[in-house]
């Protein structure tokens, strides 16, 4: 799996685009400002970086560019979780899950969902 690294600031832009795409720059600025107090120039700079990295596509004409993600949220999540698991749990998914279960990080409902998922995987 190719590792995808996106800084937290750029990730805020990606979240807005994953929510709804395509969007214009003013739409993105408005949506980002709901969670971050950034100026339009900051959003434009971060968006430019994402376009340069080919994580976001820019289409249309100069006055009305549209932006949309070229990478899926699931791919970024998988890469981030893998990096965290490799760093903190020596790459062992079982150790990571056990940690969260044993340290009260999962609710009973989440544990039940995990059990259902494990049972489903056993029967595949």
C-alpha positions as CSV (number, residue, x, y, z in Angstrom):
1,X,0.0,0.0,0.0
2,X,1.3,3.4,-0.9
3,X,1.7,5.7,2.1
4,X,-0.3,8.9,1.9
5,X,0.8,11.7,4.2
6,X,-1.3,14.8,4.5
7,X,-0.5,17.4,7.1
8,X,-3.4,18.2,9.5
9,X,-3.9,21.7,8.0
10,X,-4.3,20.2,4.5
11,X,-6.5,17.5,5.9
12,X,-9.0,20.1,7.0
13,X,-9.4,21.1,3.3
14,X,-9.7,17.4,2.3
15,X,-12.5,16.9,4.8
16,X,-14.5,19.7,3.3
17,X,-14.0,18.3,-0.2
18,X,-14.9,14.7,0.8
19,X,-18.1,16.1,2.3
20,X,-19.2,17.6,-1.0
21,X,-17.5,18.0,-4.3
22,X,-16.8,19.7,-6.6
23,X,-16.6,23.1,-4.8
24,X,-15.4,26.6,-5.8
25,X,-12.7,28.4,-3.7
26,X,-15.3,30.6,-2.0
27,X,-17.4,27.6,-1.1
28,X,-14.3,25.8,0.3
29,X,-13.3,28.9,2.3
30,X,-16.8,29.2,3.8
31,X,-16.9,25.5,4.7
32,X,-13.4,25.5,6.2
33,X,-14.2,28.6,8.2
34,X,-16.9,26.7,10.0
35,X,-14.2,24.8,11.9
36,X,-11.0,26.8,11.4
37,X,-10.6,30.6,11.6
38,X,-8.4,30.8,8.5
39,X,-8.3,33.6,6.0
40,X,-9.1,32.9,2.4
41,X,-5.4,33.3,1.4
42,X,-4.5,30.4,3.8
43,X,-7.1,28.1,2.4
44,X,-6.0,29.0,-1.2
45,X,-2.4,28.2,-0.3
46,X,-3.3,24.9,1.3
47,X,-5.5,24.0,-1.7
48,X,-2.6,24.9,-4.1
49,X,-0.4,22.4,-2.2
50,X,-3.0,19.7,-2.5
51,X,-3.3,20.3,-6.2
52,X,0.5,20.2,-6.7
53,X,0.6,16.9,-4.8
54,X,-2.2,15.6,-7.0
55,X,-4.5,14.9,-4.1
56,X,-7.0,17.5,-5.5
57,X,-8.0,18.3,-9.1
58,X,-8.7,21.8,-10.2
59,X,-10.8,22.2,-13.3
60,X,-12.6,25.0,-15.1
61,X,-11.5,28.5,-15.9
62,X,-9.4,30.9,-13.8
63,X,-12.4,32.8,-12.4
64,X,-14.5,29.7,-11.6
65,X,-12.2,26.8,-10.8
66,X,-13.8,23.8,-9.3
67,X,-11.9,21.6,-6.9
68,X,-12.5,17.9,-6.1
69,X,-10.5,15.2,-4.3
70,X,-8.4,12.7,-6.3
71,X,-7.8,10.5,-3.3
72,X,-10.4,8.7,-1.2
73,X,-10.9,9.3,2.5
74,X,-10.6,5.6,3.2
75,X,-7.1,5.5,1.6
76,X,-5.9,8.3,3.8
77,X,-7.5,6.7,6.9
78,X,-5.9,3.4,6.1
79,X,-2.5,4.9,5.6
80,X,-2.7,7.0,8.8
81,X,-3.9,4.1,10.9
82,X,-1.2,1.9,9.5
83,X,1.5,4.5,10.3
84,X,0.1,4.8,13.9
85,X,-0.1,1.1,14.4
86,X,3.4,0.6,13.1
87,X,4.8,3.3,15.3
88,X,2.9,2.6,18.5
89,X,2.1,-1.2,18.3
90,X,5.0,-2.6,16.2
91,X,2.5,-3.2,13.4
92,X,0.3,-5.5,15.3
93,X,-3.4,-4.8,14.8
94,X,-4.4,-7.2,17.6
95,X,-2.3,-5.4,20.1
96,X,-3.8,-2.1,19.0
97,X,-7.4,-3.4,19.3
98,X,-6.6,-5.0,22.7
99,X,-5.2,-1.8,24.0
100,X,-8.3,0.2,23.1
101,X,-10.6,-2.5,24.5
102,X,-8.7,-3.0,27.7
103,X,-8.2,0.7,28.4
104,X,-11.9,1.6,28.2
105,X,-11.5,3.4,24.9
106,X,-14.4,1.5,23.4
107,X,-18.0,1.5,24.5
108,X,-20.0,-1.7,25.0
109,X,-21.8,-0.9,21.8
110,X,-18.4,-0.5,19.9
111,X,-17.2,-3.8,21.4
112,X,-20.3,-5.5,20.3
113,X,-19.8,-4.1,16.8
114,X,-16.2,-5.3,16.8
115,X,-17.4,-8.8,17.9
116,X,-20.0,-8.9,15.0
117,X,-17.3,-7.8,12.5
118,X,-14.9,-10.6,13.8
119,X,-17.7,-13.2,13.5
120,X,-18.5,-12.0,9.9
121,X,-14.8,-12.3,9.0
122,X,-14.6,-15.9,10.4
123,X,-17.4,-17.0,8.0
124,X,-15.9,-15.5,4.9
